[in-house]
């Protein structure tokens, strides 16, 4: 079961995640609000950056 659903707006953690791109290309999303486009198996693709995957540990919570 996913913690978040497609269409949810979530806040991304403010520090680099363990599985993030090692060259720092994902760092620009630290602390940003993103919208989940697709979810599955605890991984999330965001509308704003569909080339990267985020996981449950990368998301701080829902935007209220």
Phi and psi in degrees as a GROMACS rama.xvg file:
@    title "Ramachandran Plot"
@    xaxis  label "Phi"
@    yaxis  label "Psi"
@TYPE xy
-79.16  146.501  UNK-2
-76.622  -27.4099  UNK-3
-129.727  158.326  UNK-4
-117.22  161.074  UNK-5
-56.3864  135.223  UNK-6
92.4849  -14.2865  UNK-7
-67.6577  140.306  UNK-8
-96.0189  125.709  UNK-9
-128.545  157.884  UNK-10
-100.659  130.088  UNK-11
-87.3962  144.74  UNK-12
-52.4755  155.952  UNK-13
-89.8086  -3.23456  UNK-14
-125.754  159.4  UNK-15
-60.096  135.242  UNK-16
-83.9518  161.606  UNK-17
-59.861  -39.6123  UNK-18
-95.6796  12.8919  UNK-19
-74.0317  160.149  UNK-20
-53.1853  124.749  UNK-21
-66.7641  -17.7231  UNK-22
-87.0113  1.51336  UNK-23
84.1752  11.8086  UNK-24
-69.5929  -19.0047  UNK-25
-91.5278  -11.0335  UNK-26
-58.4719  -26.7735  UNK-27
-63.5467  -14.8259  UNK-28
-94.9689  -2.97507  UNK-29
-56.8956  127.426  UNK-30
75.3901  2.11941  UNK-31
-87.0043  158.862  UNK-32
-95.8614  125.414  UNK-33
-128.39  160.557  UNK-34
-110.467  128.349  UNK-35
-71.8233  123.846  UNK-36
-93.9127  -40.2377  UNK-37
-151.065  140.77  UNK-38
-136.237  152.103  UNK-39
176.115  136.782  UNK-40
57.404  33.7402  UNK-41
76.5722  11.8229  UNK-42
-115.61  148.828  UNK-43
-133.78  135.091  UNK-44
-105.281  131.852  UNK-45
-101.777  146.448  UNK-46
-59.0009  -37.9447  UNK-47
-76.9628  -17.3647  UNK-48
-152.234  70.1786  UNK-49
-66.4921  -8.18833  UNK-50
-83.0416  -9.51127  UNK-51
-117.806  153.582  UNK-52
-110.388  139.448  UNK-53
-116.016  154.319  UNK-54
-117.755  179.685  UNK-55
-54.5013  -37.737  UNK-56
-70.8537  -16.6729  UNK-57
-84.6035  -12.4391  UNK-58
-105.177  126.517  UNK-59
-78.8178  -39.9054  UNK-60
167.832  -177.782  UNK-61
-79.6944  149.332  UNK-62
-82.6228  129.603  UNK-63
